[in-house]
Amino acid sequence: MNDQQTAAPSQERLLRTAIPGPRSVELHEARAKQVARGFGITLPVFVDHADGALLVDVDGNQIIDMGSGIAVTSVGAAAPRVVERVAEQAARFTHTCFMVTEYEGFTEVAEALNRLTPGDHEKRSALFSTGAEAVENAVKIARAATGRPAIVVLDHAYHGRTLMTMTMTAKNVPYKEGFGPYAPEVYRAPMAYPYRYDGDEKACAADALAKLKDIVLTQIGAHNVAAIVAEPIQGEGGFIVPAEGFLPAVVEFAHEHGILFVADEVQTGFARTGRMFASEHEGIVPDIVTTAKALAGGMPLSAVTGRAEIMDAVAPGGIGGTYAGNPVACAAALGAMETIEQEGLVARAAEIEQRVKPRLEALRAETGGVIGDVRGRGAMLAIELVEPGTKDPAPRFAQALAKHCHSEGVLVLVCGTYGNVIRLLPPLVISDALLDDALGVLEAGVRGLS
């Protein structure tokens, strides 16, 4: 590889070849012979190195990253504090298993989570490796603390790919198809989805709440429900912001019946939505919070944080894992959280919303109804694409728009239950210049659809 490719990239989008370039095509063909085909791919380019919000592929193309590895690299793809702490820790030791011999990094991450998550009550944290693992352990803890079996989740939810979290996830293809039978005692209730409700937002919240209450009280029995698990903003399901007041009312109802409220903040946590945690937008104090993704700046680490009496309901040995709270990942998390706090990335996420959302709204007004909805908070924003003049989902437009952006060197992600949502998850350290350039590419692509 030449010096031009390995040097720190200039902070600009740059296309040296078509995307994917010849070397990426070659490597992708080799991958197909070695890697199980169940691993999908959004953009078949192989990354050589990255800096902030730029990905540099093996052909020397500089691609603006509007996905952050699905909300993981919020502090950038190689944040200095993360890199330094990882290198220092890896040089000392890479693993002992915290359940065998202890190390300070695990405790330090737990202390930071106990401090940062919503609520000033006494808390405990448990560290794991993946978001799905965190959600699954939150279910185990909730069941142990309440002595109840049932778990309630929402329409359009995404919680992971393990047996339990796949069951909790709403969308069938590709997450559930062919993988049944599913875990027992998981029940689904409506989500207050404002865009797809025929009425105002207040009525949307009230209607969804009434249906949830009916399911819990008459179909399950409130005394059987351990927890209601919800994303404060739904991620894979389409970046759906619940109708205002819905989730606070769900929390109130849950507590009236001794049911725990679990906030799945795996995608929304750590400054992504313009607050440290998305629950804070409506003053929600969850009993349990699950986190992952941006927690460790790219290293595999997740956590369950909750009220001390709930977390301590599990006897020693009841939770854990060989790699749970790996010391190198813990070091990365300390660097990532330090970066968020010292560089003001909560405020930066809010600034990104103020810069991006008005342009998306203007684009919606301009382009003849192909954008049905603009939504999101902070640097977690989306457009829902529909057939003009209707609310019929238009996944063909989402695919065409993503293809356009990718060919122009802007990485965007498609999501949504109907596959018709383009989501924007830029690193919070992205410059205004790169952000504006990426938006320009997106705008041109949408205009080409209408």
Disulfide bonds with the S-S distance in Angstrom:
none
